[in-house]
Amino acid sequence: MATRPPVSLPKLSRRSRILLIIAAVVILALLLGARLLDTYVDWLWFGEVGARTVFSTVLITRVILFFAVGLLVGGALAISLMIAYRSRPVFVPISGNDDPLARYRSAIVGRIRLFGIGIPVLTGLIAGASAQSDWQVVQLFLNGTPFGQTDPEFGNDVGFYAFDLPFYNWLLGWLFIAVVIAFFGALISHYVFGGIRLAGKGGQLAGPTRAQLAITIGIFVLLKAVEYFFDRYNLLLSDRGAPLFVGATYTDLNAVLPAKLILLCISVICAVAFFAGAFLRNLQLPAIALVLLILSNVLVGVAWPAVLDQFSVRPNANEKESASIQRNMDATRQAFGLTNVEYKDYTGKSEATSAEIKADKGTVPNIRLLDPNVLSDTFTQRVGRENFYGFPSKLDIDRYTLNGVTQDYIVAAKEIKTEGLTGNQTNWINKHLVYTHGNGFVAAPANTIDRALKDANSDGGYPIATTSDTQNPTGAGSTDPSKPGIKVDEPRIYYGELATDAAYAIVGGKAGQAPGEYDTAVDRGYIYKGSGGVSIDNWFNRLVFAAEYGERNILFSDAIGDGSKIMFNREPRERVAKAAPWLTLDGDPYPAVVNGKIIWIVDGYTTMNNFPYAQQTQLGQATNDSLSGTTRQANSSINYIRNSVKATVDAFDGTVTLYGVEDNEPVLNAWKKVFPGLVKPSSEISPDLRSHLRYPEDLFKVQRELLSKYHVNNPAEFYAQQAFWSVPQDPTQEGGVNASASGIANQPGYYVLATAPGDSKSRFQLTSSLTGLQRQYLAAWMSVSSDPEDYGRMRVLRLPTGASGSTQVDGPVQVQNRFQSDPRVAQDRTLFNNPNVTVTYGNLITLPVANGFLYVEPVYIRQRNQLSYPQLARVLVSYGTKIGFAPTLNEALDQVFGAGTGSGVTPPQTGGTPGPTTPQPPGTTTPQPPASGNPALDKAASDMHDAWLKFRTAQQSGNYADQGTALAALEAASKAYESAKASPPASGAPPTSGQPGG
């Protein structure tokens, strides 16, 4: 039978080869062109912000890693293929008349360089492209610094686990990949060229084939021995005890750790056996070594730890794991900055007198009525003025000292909002050359509204917001011209949170040539003269940015000329992320006026996930709450975090400045060595800037989550979990985009200006409630100061829970339930929830006052139309079992603590007239509703009052049947009340304003 001729590739003509080369060049240019274009644009941008060392260091490190790992993997494969080819049998026995391998051997031999060089090069390119993204691991290894503290098991400095061990694990991973690829490359080559023959009993291996494969396997096993050596240190990051704790457990220390040493020795012996087998004619010794290695892994590495864990540890886990839990507790507190928490026992009493409330001069006068998560549309409509100005969906809170008085303000930068442009405003010239920047810093006192409401439909209930581009020289909310407000020298905002990737701006140029930017001061005649932006007044850069944005107008517009600049990457968080790619950034940048300039402040964290024994925390999960308008963190696992950097971005020229907050923080010091001169020391933070630094929200949420467990000091109590706390759900939210899988999202922390118990002055602080584990009663209250003099001071008030005779304090969810079940709220709800009005419950703030807790919640309404915006309609107040519900905070406090309380401590509402005092709920000092002159209306109100009394009596006795009957009666009376209110009274007299719900 005739044999099949060897396969041969068709020969190409010279013209065909030229065309193929041209096609390859075009494809390569398309693939690399976009990357080169982006690289050049980045180079220009880093030059603008003065951080080209970051660009060059990262680029050089990536290039070196690309070639180093590519050479390692591709070189190992090339050497393996070369050895296999050179040691191939001279004569290959034909297994049959139709040998399928003959065709491939002929094709490979005919183009040996193509296969011998092309395949390793392609493999190396893929490996190098994968490895270059790990540049941070390599740089931290080269520049790591000691922590000055050691692990409790091996005595190594924590810096070894932070900087060295990740690199060793990374390097071992690539060595394993290189050896495995080399092994399979040799295996396939020897099979194709006849070194491995499957014919016959058990097949046959040529001597050179056996030697190469045995040596390759021996190298792999030797690397496995090295891995066992480093696995001993990785045990300190073990998750065997998760979710309760992380770190080496009793089983890890007494079974797995000895097993690693045993397996290390066995691996070395097995590697020697494979090396010896390379020169022996039989494979018995390597085979025995392989079986020994597998059995050792099963018996010593898996079975023995499982037996010890099942029959010795688990039945006595509270005792056996005690030492490991203590290590975990100590390491977690150290890694997350929880070592200096000040704990204080707090009574949480349920009664307070008017005199006690009036004596509080630090908390009650500063109670915040404005919710920054609600009022963005209010700011937009009332101070936004032109349609192309806007605000982020979440406003911010900061404090300013004016005329010697420190006050917290709701603040925002009035930015350009390209989505608001309409009609001809959306053409290219207007969008990118005319409407380029925002104008003004807006501030509103957080504890003040413009007037008290008489009813839900009256005008008023808005923040007293002033903006720096139009305000007169008066303080925010002040009417005294002699009292200057927040001074802003340069109100123009080119860089802000509303600047999207496509919202680039072209500014500068010559007057008369450029169209001129719209500005509230000079209309269309403003020409930018600042230092921000990248020069675009040469044809090369114009061509580059025309290609980058796919916009030919950049290339052909006559408005672009000498002095023109292009601004891009204008979002503050994005700018800091590019300038410092090693930082994890807080999700909520905020604007501040510092030395007359509007700047954005961005908090930066240094994190890692290999602090020995510290608890692993999912960053995205821990920082998720009910707030909208913030950037959500990726759900990466961390077990160490520090707010080591405060970054600022100038709103006018985009200057990015990084300040080190913790100058001795080891991870920050390592990055300082990588990028020298990038981070300025904390001593260069000006006093004005320092006065506006806030304790960051995301760090607070992570610490709050861990503090709910790690306030426990006893390992036995920690194991039993009976003393754990929980982060409360936000009772003002009912699901929504931020709701977790288990229900409503967590309540966020709230910035307040208040006096903590035991303190002598009001401080700007971030606060949160904590409840019992999976319970709703209040267990603790925590706060962290943002004042410069005691920045970062963390205090926790612990309530007596579970103690004999102690009274539990209602938590946020319980208080919200009492709010919504109050009869006055039920009456007003029928007014608010009409087809034209939407009710929004604002933030429920918990404040320690008079040895108890005061809850305050604003209630907003807005019309159901596109251009409506929220206004403050009512204020809910709770202290103990008493509830206040009134148009103003003063009245609500009067209802809870007695007449005259509110006016004695809270600031007057500017331009306001007192609204009606709604009757208090039954059970306190509730009078019958006053007569209205409408008998049907009076009877319905009386029936509602009686039904509510019956409901409270049934609720206290636990009689659910009576509760249902009372609620049905209350609903019927409410409907009768609404019907009577809609009908005129028989006498023709109008109902009085004192009627409930009036």
Secondary structure in CASP SS format (residue, H / E / C, confidence):
PFRMAT SS
TARGET T0000
AUTHOR 0000-0000-0000
METHOD secondary structure of the structure
MODEL  1
M C 1.00
A C 1.00
T C 1.00
R C 1.00
P C 1.00
P C 1.00
V C 1.00
S C 1.00
L C 1.00
P C 1.00
K C 1.00
L C 1.00
S C 1.00
R H 1.00
R H 1.00
S H 1.00
R H 1.00
I H 1.00
L H 1.00
L H 1.00
I H 1.00
I H 1.00
A H 1.00
A H 1.00
V H 1.00
V H 1.00
I H 1.00
L H 1.00
A H 1.00
L H 1.00
L H 1.00
L H 1.00
G H 1.00
A H 1.00
R H 1.00
L H 1.00
L H 1.00
D H 1.00
T H 1.00
Y H 1.00
V H 1.00
D H 1.00
W H 1.00
L H 1.00
W H 1.00
F H 1.00
G H 1.00
E H 1.00
V C 1.00
G C 1.00
A C 1.00
R H 1.00
T H 1.00
V H 1.00
F H 1.00
S H 1.00
T H 1.00
V H 1.00
L H 1.00
I H 1.00
T H 1.00
R H 1.00
V H 1.00
I H 1.00
L H 1.00
F H 1.00
F H 1.00
A H 1.00
V H 1.00
G H 1.00
L H 1.00
L H 1.00
V H 1.00
G H 1.00
G H 1.00
A H 1.00
L H 1.00
A H 1.00
I H 1.00
S H 1.00
L H 1.00
M H 1.00
I H 1.00
A H 1.00
Y H 1.00
R H 1.00
S C 1.00
R C 1.00
P C 1.00
V C 1.00
F C 1.00
V C 1.00
P C 1.00
I C 1.00
S C 1.00
G C 1.00
N C 1.00
D C 1.00
D C 1.00
P H 1.00
L H 1.00
A H 1.00
R H 1.00
Y H 1.00
R H 1.00
S H 1.00
A H 1.00
I H 1.00
V H 1.00
G H 1.00
R C 1.00
I H 1.00
R H 1.00
L H 1.00
F H 1.00
G H 1.00
I H 1.00
G H 1.00
I H 1.00
P H 1.00
V H 1.00
L H 1.00
T H 1.00
G H 1.00
L H 1.00
I H 1.00
A H 1.00
G H 1.00
A H 1.00
S H 1.00
A H 1.00
Q H 1.00
S H 1.00
D H 1.00
W H 1.00
Q H 1.00
V H 1.00
V H 1.00
Q H 1.00
L H 1.00
F H 1.00
L H 1.00
N H 1.00
G C 1.00
T C 1.00
P C 1.00
F C 1.00
G C 1.00
Q C 1.00
T E 1.00
D C 1.00
P C 1.00
E C 1.00
F C 1.00
G C 1.00
N C 1.00
D E 1.00
V H 1.00
G H 1.00
F H 1.00
Y H 1.00
A H 1.00
F H 1.00
D H 1.00
L H 1.00
P H 1.00
F H 1.00
Y H 1.00
N H 1.00
W H 1.00
L H 1.00
L H 1.00
G H 1.00
W H 1.00
L H 1.00
F H 1.00
I H 1.00
A H 1.00
V H 1.00
V H 1.00
I H 1.00
A H 1.00
F H 1.00
F H 1.00
G H 1.00
A H 1.00
L H 1.00
I H 1.00
S H 1.00
H H 1.00
Y H 1.00
V H 1.00
F C 1.00
G C 1.00
G C 1.00
I E 1.00
R E 1.00
L C 1.00
A C 1.00
G C 1.00
K C 1.00
G C 1.00
G C 1.00
Q E 1.00
L E 1.00
A C 1.00
G H 1.00
P H 1.00
T H 1.00
R H 1.00
A H 1.00
Q H 1.00
L H 1.00
A H 1.00
I H 1.00
T H 1.00
I H 1.00
G H 1.00
I H 1.00
F H 1.00
V H 1.00
L H 1.00
L H 1.00
K H 1.00
A H 1.00
V H 1.00
E H 1.00
Y H 1.00
F H 1.00
F H 1.00
D H 1.00
R H 1.00
Y H 1.00
N H 1.00
L H 1.00
L H 1.00
L H 1.00
S C 1.00
D C 1.00
R C 1.00
G C 1.00
A C 1.00
P C 1.00
L C 1.00
F C 1.00
V C 1.00
G C 1.00
A C 1.00
T C 1.00
Y H 1.00
T H 1.00
D H 1.00
L H 1.00
N H 1.00
A H 1.00
V H 1.00
L H 1.00
P H 1.00
A H 1.00
K H 1.00
L H 1.00
I H 1.00
L H 1.00
L H 1.00
C H 1.00
I H 1.00
S H 1.00
V H 1.00
I H 1.00
C H 1.00
A H 1.00
V H 1.00
A H 1.00
F H 1.00
F H 1.00
A H 1.00
G H 1.00
A C 1.00
F C 1.00
L C 1.00
R C 1.00
N C 1.00
L C 1.00
Q H 1.00
L H 1.00
P H 1.00
A H 1.00
I H 1.00
A H 1.00
L H 1.00
V H 1.00
L H 1.00
L H 1.00
I H 1.00
L H 1.00
S H 1.00
N H 1.00
V H 1.00
L H 1.00
V H 1.00
G H 1.00
V H 1.00
A H 1.00
W H 1.00
P H 1.00
A H 1.00
V H 1.00
L H 1.00
D H 1.00
Q H 1.00
F H 1.00
S H 1.00
V H 1.00
R H 1.00
P H 1.00
N H 1.00
A H 1.00
N H 1.00
E H 1.00
K H 1.00
E C 1.00
S H 1.00
A H 1.00
S H 1.00
I H 1.00
Q H 1.00
R H 1.00
N H 1.00
M H 1.00
D H 1.00
A H 1.00
T H 1.00
R H 1.00
Q H 1.00
A H 1.00
F C 1.00
G C 1.00
L C 1.00
T C 1.00
N C 1.00
V C 1.00
E E 1.00
Y E 1.00
K E 1.00
D E 1.00
Y C 1.00
T C 1.00
G C 1.00
K E 1.00
S C 1.00
E C 1.00
A C 1.00
T C 1.00
S H 1.00
A H 1.00
E H 1.00
I H 1.00
K H 1.00
A H 1.00
D C 1.00
K C 1.00
G C 1.00
T C 1.00
V H 1.00
P H 1.00
N H 1.00
I C 1.00
R C 1.00
L C 1.00
L C 1.00
D C 1.00
P C 1.00
N C 1.00
V C 1.00
L C 1.00
S H 1.00
D H 1.00
T H 1.00
F H 1.00
T H 1.00
Q H 1.00
R H 1.00
V H 1.00
G C 1.00
R C 1.00
E C 1.00
N C 1.00
F C 1.00
Y E 1.00
G E 1.00
F C 1.00
P C 1.00
S C 1.00
K C 1.00
L C 1.00
D E 1.00
I E 1.00
D E 1.00
R E 1.00
Y E 1.00
T E 1.00
L E 1.00
N C 1.00
G C 1.00
V E 1.00
T E 1.00
Q E 1.00
D E 1.00
Y E 1.00
I E 1.00
V E 1.00
A E 1.00
A E 1.00
K C 1.00
E E 1.00
I E 1.00
K C 1.00
T H 1.00
E H 1.00
G H 1.00
L C 1.00
T C 1.00
G H 1.00
N H 1.00
Q H 1.00
T H 1.00
N C 1.00
W H 1.00
I H 1.00
N H 1.00
K H 1.00
H H 1.00
L H 1.00
V H 1.00
Y C 1.00
T C 1.00
H C 1.00
G E 1.00
N E 1.00
G C 1.00
F E 1.00
V E 1.00
A E 1.00
A E 1.00
P E 1.00
A C 1.00
N C 1.00
T C 1.00
I E 1.00
D C 1.00
R C 1.00
A C 1.00
L C 1.00
K C 1.00
D C 1.00
A C 1.00
N C 1.00
S C 1.00
D C 1.00
G C 1.00
G C 1.00
Y C 1.00
P E 1.00
I C 1.00
A C 1.00
T E 1.00
T E 1.00
S C 1.00
D C 1.00
T C 1.00
Q C 1.00
N C 1.00
P C 1.00
T C 1.00
G C 1.00
A C 1.00
G C 1.00
S C 1.00
T C 1.00
D C 1.00
P C 1.00
S C 1.00
K C 1.00
P C 1.00
G C 1.00
I C 1.00
K C 1.00
V C 1.00
D C 1.00
E E 1.00
P C 1.00
R E 1.00
I E 1.00
Y C 1.00
Y C 1.00
G C 1.00
E C 1.00
L C 1.00
A C 1.00
T C 1.00
D C 1.00
A C 1.00
A C 1.00
Y C 1.00
A E 1.00
I E 1.00
V E 1.00
G E 1.00
G C 1.00
K C 1.00
A E 1.00
G C 1.00
Q C 1.00
A E 1.00
P C 1.00
G C 1.00
E E 1.00
Y E 1.00
D E 1.00
T C 1.00
A C 1.00
V C 1.00
D E 1.00
R E 1.00
G E 1.00
Y E 1.00
I C 1.00
Y C 1.00
K C 1.00
G C 1.00
S C 1.00
G C 1.00
G C 1.00
V E 1.00
S E 1.00
I C 1.00
D C 1.00
N C 1.00
W H 1.00
F H 1.00
N H 1.00
R H 1.00
L H 1.00
V H 1.00
F H 1.00
A H 1.00
A H 1.00
E H 1.00
Y H 1.00
G C 1.00
E C 1.00
R C 1.00
N H 1.00
I H 1.00
L H 1.00
F H 1.00
S C 1.00
D C 1.00
A C 1.00
I C 1.00
G C 1.00
D C 1.00
G C 1.00
S E 1.00
K E 1.00
I E 1.00
M E 1.00
F C 1.00
N C 1.00
R C 1.00
E C 1.00
P H 1.00
R H 1.00
E H 1.00
R H 1.00
V H 1.00
A H 1.00
K H 1.00
A H 1.00
A C 1.00
P C 1.00
W C 1.00
L C 1.00
T E 1.00
L E 1.00
D C 1.00
G C 1.00
D C 1.00
P C 1.00
Y E 1.00
P E 1.00
A E 1.00
V E 1.00
V E 1.00
N C 1.00
G C 1.00
K E 1.00
I E 1.00
I E 1.00
W E 1.00
I E 1.00
V E 1.00
D E 1.00
G E 1.00
Y E 1.00
T E 1.00
T E 1.00
M E 1.00
N C 1.00
N C 1.00
F C 1.00
P C 1.00
Y C 1.00
A C 1.00
Q C 1.00
Q C 1.00
T E 1.00
Q E 1.00
L H 1.00
G H 1.00
Q H 1.00
A H 1.00
T H 1.00
N C 1.00
D C 1.00
S C 1.00
L C 1.00
S C 1.00
G C 1.00
T C 1.00
T C 1.00
R C 1.00
Q C 1.00
A C 1.00
N C 1.00
S C 1.00
S E 1.00
I E 1.00
N C 1.00
Y E 1.00
I E 1.00
R E 1.00
N E 1.00
S E 1.00
V E 1.00
K E 1.00
A E 1.00
T E 1.00
V E 1.00
D E 1.00
A C 1.00
F C 1.00
D C 1.00
G C 1.00
T C 1.00
V E 1.00
T E 1.00
L E 1.00
Y E 1.00
G E 1.00
V C 1.00
E C 1.00
D C 1.00
N C 1.00
E C 1.00
P H 1.00
V H 1.00
L H 1.00
N H 1.00
A H 1.00
W H 1.00
K H 1.00
K H 1.00
V H 1.00
F C 1.00
P C 1.00
G C 1.00
L C 1.00
V E 1.00
K E 1.00
P C 1.00
S H 1.00
S H 1.00
E H 1.00
I C 1.00
S C 1.00
P H 1.00
D H 1.00
L H 1.00
R H 1.00
S C 1.00
H C 1.00
L C 1.00
R C 1.00
Y C 1.00
P C 1.00
E H 1.00
D H 1.00
L H 1.00
F H 1.00
K H 1.00
V H 1.00
Q H 1.00
R H 1.00
E H 1.00
L H 1.00
L H 1.00
S H 1.00
K H 1.00
Y H 1.00
H C 1.00
V C 1.00
N C 1.00
N C 1.00
P H 1.00
A H 1.00
E H 1.00
F H 1.00
Y H 1.00
A H 1.00
Q C 1.00
Q C 1.00
A C 1.00
F C 1.00
W E 1.00
S E 1.00
V C 1.00
P C 1.00
Q E 1.00
D C 1.00
P C 1.00
T C 1.00
Q C 1.00
E C 1.00
G C 1.00
G C 1.00
V C 1.00
N C 1.00
A C 1.00
S E 1.00
A C 1.00
S C 1.00
G E 1.00
I C 1.00
A C 1.00
N E 1.00
Q C 1.00
P C 1.00
G C 1.00
Y E 1.00
Y E 1.00
V E 1.00
L E 1.00
A E 1.00
T C 1.00
A C 1.00
P C 1.00
G C 1.00
D C 1.00
S C 1.00
K C 1.00
S C 1.00
R E 1.00
F E 1.00
Q E 1.00
L E 1.00
T E 1.00
S E 1.00
S E 1.00
L E 1.00
T E 1.00
G E 1.00
L C 1.00
Q C 1.00
R C 1.00
Q C 1.00
Y E 1.00
L E 1.00
A E 1.00
A E 1.00
W E 1.00
M E 1.00
S E 1.00
V E 1.00
S E 1.00
S C 1.00
D C 1.00
P H 1.00
E H 1.00
D H 1.00
Y C 1.00
G C 1.00
R C 1.00
M E 1.00
R E 1.00
V E 1.00
L E 1.00
R E 1.00
L C 1.00
P C 1.00
T C 1.00
G C 1.00
A C 1.00
S C 1.00
G C 1.00
S C 1.00
T C 1.00
Q C 1.00
V E 1.00
D E 1.00
G C 1.00
P H 1.00
V H 1.00
Q H 1.00
V H 1.00
Q H 1.00
N H 1.00
R H 1.00
F H 1.00
Q H 1.00
S H 1.00
D C 1.00
P H 1.00
R H 1.00
V H 1.00
A H 1.00
Q H 1.00
D H 1.00
R H 1.00
T H 1.00
L H 1.00
F H 1.00
N C 1.00
N C 1.00
P C 1.00
N C 1.00
V E 1.00
T E 1.00
V E 1.00
T E 1.00
Y E 1.00
G C 1.00
N C 1.00
L C 1.00
I E 1.00
T E 1.00
L E 1.00
P E 1.00
V E 1.00
A C 1.00
N C 1.00
G E 1.00
F E 1.00
L E 1.00
Y E 1.00
V E 1.00
E E 1.00
P E 1.00
V E 1.00
Y E 1.00
I E 1.00
R E 1.00
Q E 1.00
R C 1.00
N C 1.00
Q C 1.00
L C 1.00
S C 1.00
Y C 1.00
P C 1.00
Q E 1.00
L E 1.00
A E 1.00
R E 1.00
V E 1.00
L E 1.00
V E 1.00
S E 1.00
Y E 1.00
G C 1.00
T C 1.00
K E 1.00
I E 1.00
G E 1.00
F E 1.00
A E 1.00
P C 1.00
T C 1.00
L H 1.00
N H 1.00
E H 1.00
A H 1.00
L H 1.00
D H 1.00
Q H 1.00
V H 1.00
F H 1.00
G C 1.00
A C 1.00
G C 1.00
T H 1.00
G H 1.00
S H 1.00
G H 1.00
V H 1.00
T C 1.00
P C 1.00
P C 1.00
Q C 1.00
T C 1.00
G C 1.00
G C 1.00
T C 1.00
P C 1.00
G C 1.00
P C 1.00
T C 1.00
T C 1.00
P C 1.00
Q C 1.00
P C 1.00
P C 1.00
G C 1.00
T C 1.00
T C 1.00
T C 1.00
P C 1.00
Q C 1.00
P C 1.00
P C 1.00
A C 1.00
S C 1.00
G C 1.00
N C 1.00
P H 1.00
A H 1.00
L H 1.00
D H 1.00
K H 1.00
A H 1.00
A H 1.00
S H 1.00
D H 1.00
M H 1.00
H H 1.00
D H 1.00
A H 1.00
W H 1.00
L H 1.00
K H 1.00
F H 1.00
R H 1.00
T H 1.00
A H 1.00
Q H 1.00
Q H 1.00
S H 1.00
G C 1.00
N C 1.00
Y H 1.00
A H 1.00
D H 1.00
Q H 1.00
G H 1.00
T H 1.00
A H 1.00
L H 1.00
A H 1.00
A H 1.00
L H 1.00
E H 1.00
A H 1.00
A H 1.00
S H 1.00
K H 1.00
A H 1.00
Y H 1.00
E H 1.00
S H 1.00
A H 1.00
K H 1.00
A H 1.00
S C 1.00
P C 1.00
P C 1.00
A C 1.00
S C 1.00
G C 1.00
A C 1.00
P C 1.00
P C 1.00
T C 1.00
S C 1.00
G C 1.00
Q C 1.00
P C 1.00
G C 1.00
G C 1.00
END
